[in-house]
């Protein structure tokens, strides 16, 4: 057989599908693997989303059957979510990975304040250092209450892997939940005339609505019960500590599950928060420290 014939045969061989590649990695039958994925870790995914999830799994060598990666339902689709086991697998699979260290910092009260992940690469003279802060990462969930340092370390691992090795297109469940919540868009609009040109910041949804003289304006869905005029400008200190503030308000029954501080219904309470921001944040921090104890 000539070299030309051999080259032609090689070039005409069909490429393996993403599912077949995954099945080969996991040593399972492709058809059975598809049924298993649809029934378990990739449940609810469309064919297109299934392909994306399988492709991402193959790219980083992740095993969905051991929950290294799974599908997280978000508005309008599915988000690939990687567990801490998956992030550690990615880290340890990097040829240039040369070790990781953690530096814990506690506050004056002895409670966790931050964790710094230090990642070493064989091909670099300087280590990659990434610090995650408890006040920014804390979620009012049982794992965070019981194991605050471990959960904070998980966050540091994820961000360190991203920075040190340029990993993208995947996230963890906390971040996926935040993205889904913040990306919630208004499904209906109504048109109204504006008497003058002005720009109104809709703080509750982080949207800028532009009103131009003589032109239609995109307004909010009435069911959202949000009025453009008179929206309070929340202090940056509260916005930056949103996770902790929301957990505090939820515990105080000032908001319901899934709501944020922007949804406080008690007008007098909301005004007190805005008028005494420092005192309010001190109470939030005290409650947060108590929960982490």
Order of alpha helices (4+ residues) and beta strands (2+ residues): alpha-alpha-alpha-alpha-beta-beta-alpha-beta-beta-beta-alpha-alpha-alpha-alpha-beta-beta-beta-beta-alpha-alpha-alpha-alpha
